[in-house]
Amino acid sequence: MLKKVIQCFSQRILLRIKASLHQSTVSEGEFEYIQLPQQHLQDALEVLNLGFYPFESVCRVLGIAKVPEAVADLNRLSACVSEDEVSIIAMERKTNRVVGVAFNKLQVNSSSGEAGYFEKFLETCKHPASRKLMELMIEADALCNLFEKCNTNCLLEIMFLSVHPDYRKAGIGLKLCEVSIELAKSLQGANAPGAVCALFTSPISQKIGSELGMTVPARLAYADVHFNGKSFADVLEPNNKDIAVAYKLLKTN
């Protein structure tokens, strides 16, 4: 029963926020950026399969792409997160192909002692690799209480950011983040997000965070993270040193 509850877990406190959402389209050059509709969920998951699991730093160390059970765990997480209706996809205009995705999660400050969304989902993960990825996300999030630092009860977290390998170096990742921030600003209600946050796990994604003007209050060094007897730093490139915990406050009128 717990597993079924967690798989479909949705924080009802967000309903007032979701009711205020409107489907909008942002066009830039060859691409359009829209809130992820359910009919394109499988296409968005395929972008993760092709562009995230084989190349993202933590996934590479854990070998996620080579383990179907781990991929299934994280795709299930992404599908659940998509129910918040704040994820963004990039579509190629001439082909209507989904070429990028930002799976975004509305995180609500939990009561004292209550497990957060990722902690609850961790209990349902079937493979050690996906469990380690979730544990690392939780560990990095715990380095800085962003609810307190941003003086808010709700954050929009850019959870998984992926671009199809055939469409890299076109500014899609940056634009997905920009549109996510603009969407966060448009949300209304008592629990609308006061900031956007992300865990940037590579020099490339950390550059995106810098271009967005995000603040980094904490970092988790790969030399301090281990899996199967090796530190992440032993596996990754020398310039790929840490996970940056980043946030951007949302200005309100």
N, C-alpha and C positions, 0 to 999 in steps of 0.2 A: 504493500500500500504506500509506504514512504516513497519508493521509487516512482510510482505512478504520480504521486502528488508533486514530486520535485520535477519530473519531466515536463509537467504542464504548469509549473510554478509561475505565478504572475502576481505581482504586488498590487493588490486591489487599491491601494492608496494612489496608484498612478492613473486610475480611470478618469479622474477629473482632468488630468493633463492630456490623456489620449483623446478625450472628447474635443479638445480645442485644436487638434491637428488638422491641417488641410493639405491635400496633395498638391505640391508645387513642382515646377520644372525649372531648372537652371540650365541654360544652354551656353556652351563655350566652345567655339570652333566645331570640331567634328563630333563632340560628345554632348550628351544631356545628362544631368544629374537629378535624380528623383528619389523620393522616399520609396523604399523597397516594397513593392506590392507582392502579395503572396504568390501570384502566378509566375514570378521570376525568382522565387526562393531557391529552387534547384539550380538555376543558372548561377545565382550568387554563390551557392555552396561549391559549385564547380570551379569558380574563380579561386576559392580557398584551396581546393584540391590541387589546382595547377600552379597557383602563384604564391600561396602562403605556406602550406605545410612543407614543401620541398626547399624553401628559401629563407624563411624567417629564422632568426638566430636560435631561439630556444627550440623551435621545432627541429632544426637541423641537428642540434646536439642530441636531442631525444630520439631522433629517427622517426618522427611521427609519420611522415609520408609513407614509410615502409611497413606500417602496422595498421591494417584495416580496422582493428578494434579501436585503436586510439583515434583514428580519423572519424570513425562513427561517433565516438563520444563527443568530440569537439564540433562535429557537424550538428549533432543533437543540441548541444549548447547554443550554437549559433541560431538554429531554428527557433529555440525557445526565446532567445533574446529578440529575434525579429518580431515577436508578438508585441513588443513595446511600441512598434510602429515609428521608430526614430532612426532606423538604419537607412543608409544611402547607397544607391548604386550608380555607376557610370555606364551609360549605354552609347554605343557607336551609332550615330544618327542614320547612316546610310544602310546599316545592316540590322539595326535593333538588337545587336549583340551586347550582352552584359560583359563589360571589360574591367570593371573594378567594383569594389564594395567596401564600405565601412560598416561593420556590424557594431551597432551602438547600443549601450545598455543604460537605462535610467536607474541609477543607484540611489536608494532612499536610506537615510541614516537609520540604522536599526536600534531598537531599544537596548539598554544596557544588558549585556550578556547574551543577546539573541544573535544567532549565526546570520551572517550576511548571505547574499545570493550565491556567490561563488562557493562559500563553505557548504551550503546546502547542496549545490550541484555536485561538488566533489564526492559526496557520499554515493553518487550514482555512477561514477566513472568505473569502467570495467578493466582498463589496462593501466599498468604502472606508468607508462610514458605520459598518458593524458592526465593521470593523477598528479604526476610531478609537475606538469605544466600548470595545472590549476593551483597546486601548492605554491609554486613560484609566483604566480599572479597575486595570491593572497599575501604571501610574505612581502612582496614589493609594496602592495597597497598599505600594509601595516606600518611601513617605515614613516609615514606621515599621515596624520588624520586630516584629510582634505576637507571633511565636513566642518571641522573646527577652524582650519586655516582660512577657508573661504566663507565662513559664517553662513552656511546653508544646510538645509536638510536634504537636498537633492543634487546629484551630479549627473551629467551626461558623460558616460565613459565611452571613448572610442576604443572598443575592445579588440577587434581584429580588423586590420587594414590590409587589403590585398589588391594588387593589380595583375591582370593577366600578363604572362611573360611576353606576349607578342605586342603589348601596348605600353611598355615601360618608357621612361624618359619623355613622356608627353605631359607631365604635370598633373596626372590623374590623381595620384595619392594626395598631393597637396590640396587639390580642388575638392576631393571628397571630405577632407577635414574642414575646409572653409565652409562648405555647404552644411556640414554637421553643426558647426558653431552657429551659423545663421539660423538653422532650424531650432537649436537650443534657445536662442534669443527669442524666438517667436512663441515658445510654449507659454501657456498661461495657467493660473491656478495656484492654490496655496502651496503646492509642492513642486512648482516649476523649478528647473535647475538654476543654481546660482553660479555654476562654473562648468566648464568642460575639462575632462581630464583624460590622460592616456598613459600607458606604459610603453615608452619607446625603446626598442630592444636592439637597435643597430645604429651605426653612424648615419645611414640614409634617413631612417625615420626620425632620428634626433635632429637632423637638419630641418626636416619638415616642422617639427615642434618649434625650432628656433625661428623659422620664417613666419610662423604664426604668432610669434611673440609670447609663447608659453613660458611660464616660470617652472624651474626645476628645483624643488625643495629637498629632494633626496635621490640617491642613486644606490643601486644594489650591484656590487662588483661581481663579475663572473668568476673571479678567482675565489670567491667565497661560496660559490654554488657548486654542488657536486652531484654526479649521477653515475652509477655503476663504477665507482672508484676513481673517477676523474673529475677534475674541476671543469667547468664550462670554458674557462680561459685556456685550458690545454687543447681544446678542440677548435675554438674560434680564432679568427684572424687577430693579430696583435693590436690592431686599431679598434677592435670591437671589444670594449672593456666593461660595459655595464648596461644595466637597465635604468633609464631615466624616468622617474616619477614626475609627470608634468601636468600643469593645470593652467587654465586661462579663465579669469573672472569675466562674467558677463555683465556688461553695464546695463543698468536699468534706469528708465526715466523716472 
